[in-house]
């Protein structure tokens, strides 16, 4: 009788493992669907159209390059900007606008440390 009980318990363990595997696949599919609908809702609500995640980040090498693969001349970008500008102005720039917003903030901080610009108000800068 002990042998029959062990066989029955072993079968039940295998059945539960199979059921759990199927449930895990369904949970993953539901998560993907949830992300899709959250993105659509954010777009309809006027939010950002792209959620950032660590997995979807571009490589470090690509951050140094412009839209056509060439290095960005940040001195030329600064020259083309008006005397007073903000990150939105830089984002609208033909070449610099291809970079992520966090990268543009790093460029602005670098310009500020170099003394090329100064901050006039929150998010607004002026050439010096």
C-alpha positions as CSV (number, residue, x, y, z in Angstrom):
1,X,0.0,0.0,0.0
2,X,2.9,2.4,0.7
3,X,4.1,1.9,-2.8
4,X,0.7,2.8,-4.3
5,X,0.6,5.9,-2.2
6,X,4.1,7.0,-3.4
7,X,3.1,6.5,-7.0
8,X,-0.1,8.5,-6.5
9,X,1.7,11.4,-4.8
10,X,4.4,11.4,-7.5
11,X,1.7,11.6,-10.2
12,X,0.0,14.5,-8.4
13,X,3.4,16.3,-8.1
14,X,4.0,15.9,-11.9
15,X,0.4,17.1,-12.7
16,X,0.9,20.2,-10.5
17,X,4.2,21.0,-12.1
18,X,2.6,20.8,-15.6
19,X,-0.2,23.0,-14.4
20,X,2.1,25.5,-12.9
21,X,4.2,25.7,-16.1
22,X,1.0,26.5,-18.1
23,X,-0.1,29.1,-15.5
24,X,3.4,30.8,-15.7
25,X,3.0,31.1,-19.5
26,X,-0.4,32.6,-19.1
27,X,0.8,35.1,-16.5
28,X,3.6,36.2,-18.8
29,X,1.2,36.7,-21.7
30,X,-1.1,38.7,-19.4
31,X,1.8,40.9,-18.2
32,X,2.7,41.7,-21.9
33,X,-0.9,42.5,-22.7
34,X,-1.1,44.7,-19.6
35,X,2.0,46.6,-20.6
36,X,0.6,47.1,-24.1
37,X,-2.7,48.6,-22.8
38,X,-0.8,50.8,-20.2
39,X,1.2,52.2,-23.1
40,X,-1.9,52.9,-25.1
41,X,-3.6,54.5,-22.2
42,X,-0.6,56.7,-21.5
43,X,-0.6,57.8,-25.2
44,X,-4.3,58.6,-25.1
45,X,-3.8,60.5,-21.8
46,X,-1.1,62.7,-23.4
47,X,1.8,61.0,-21.7
48,X,5.1,59.7,-23.1
49,X,4.8,57.3,-26.0
50,X,7.8,55.2,-24.9
51,X,8.4,53.8,-21.5
52,X,12.0,53.5,-20.6
53,X,13.4,50.3,-19.2
54,X,16.9,49.2,-18.5
55,X,16.6,46.4,-21.0
56,X,15.6,48.7,-23.8
57,X,18.3,51.2,-23.2
58,X,20.6,51.9,-26.1
59,X,24.2,50.9,-25.9
60,X,26.8,53.4,-24.6
61,X,28.4,53.5,-28.0
62,X,25.2,54.6,-29.8
63,X,24.8,57.5,-27.3
64,X,27.9,59.2,-28.7
65,X,26.6,59.1,-32.2
66,X,24.1,61.3,-34.0
67,X,21.1,60.2,-36.1
68,X,23.3,59.2,-39.1
69,X,26.0,57.6,-37.0
70,X,28.4,60.6,-37.1
71,X,29.8,62.1,-33.9
72,X,27.8,65.2,-32.7
73,X,29.6,68.5,-32.7
74,X,28.1,69.9,-29.5
75,X,29.9,73.2,-30.1
76,X,28.0,73.6,-33.3
77,X,24.8,72.7,-31.6
78,X,25.4,75.4,-29.0
79,X,26.1,78.0,-31.7
80,X,22.8,77.3,-33.4
81,X,20.7,77.7,-30.2
82,X,19.1,81.0,-29.4
83,X,20.6,83.2,-26.6
84,X,18.0,81.8,-24.1
85,X,16.9,78.2,-24.5
86,X,15.6,75.2,-22.6
87,X,15.7,71.4,-23.0
88,X,12.7,71.6,-25.3
89,X,14.7,73.8,-27.6
90,X,17.6,71.4,-27.7
91,X,15.2,68.5,-28.2
92,X,13.8,70.3,-31.3
93,X,17.3,70.6,-32.8
94,X,17.8,68.6,-35.9
95,X,20.8,66.6,-34.7
96,X,20.7,66.9,-30.9
97,X,17.0,66.0,-30.8
98,X,17.8,62.4,-31.6
99,X,19.4,62.0,-28.2
100,X,17.5,61.0,-25.1
101,X,16.4,63.8,-22.7
102,X,18.7,62.5,-19.9
103,X,21.7,62.8,-22.2
104,X,20.8,66.3,-23.2
105,X,20.6,67.3,-19.5
106,X,24.2,65.9,-19.1
107,X,25.3,68.1,-22.0
108,X,23.7,71.2,-20.5
109,X,25.4,70.4,-17.1
110,X,28.8,70.1,-18.9
111,X,28.2,73.4,-20.7
112,X,27.3,75.0,-17.4
113,X,30.5,73.7,-15.7
114,X,32.6,75.0,-18.6
115,X,31.0,78.4,-18.1
116,X,29.5,78.5,-21.6
117,X,26.0,78.9,-20.3
118,X,24.3,79.9,-17.1
119,X,20.9,78.9,-15.6
120,X,18.4,81.8,-15.6
121,X,15.3,79.9,-14.3
122,X,14.2,76.3,-13.8
123,X,14.8,74.6,-17.1
124,X,16.0,77.8,-18.8
125,X,19.5,78.7,-19.7
126,X,21.4,81.6,-21.3
127,X,24.6,81.7,-23.3
128,X,27.4,83.6,-21.7
